[in-house]
Amino acid sequence: MASMEEIEIARYRGEIDRDTAALVAKYLRIMGWDIPEVDNARATSLVVAEVRAALDRLATAAK
């Protein structure tokens, strides 16, 4: 049986997905300002990797 925390976070999954996509889009826009000929696929990969690293740092700090 799922814990109350798991049930609660499942309710927010869609919102978390949308917020994360908006965060990635924000940094892609910023990269586009600085690098007009930006490779969007490469930039997306880099931004997503950095967001993952940030989440790992947050998870480590929360322990």
Residue pairs with C-beta under 8 A, 6 or more apart in sequence:
2 10
20 51
23 51
24 44
24 47
24 48
24 51
27 47
27 50
28 38
28 40
28 43
28 44
28 47
31 38
31 43
31 47
32 38
32 43
35 43
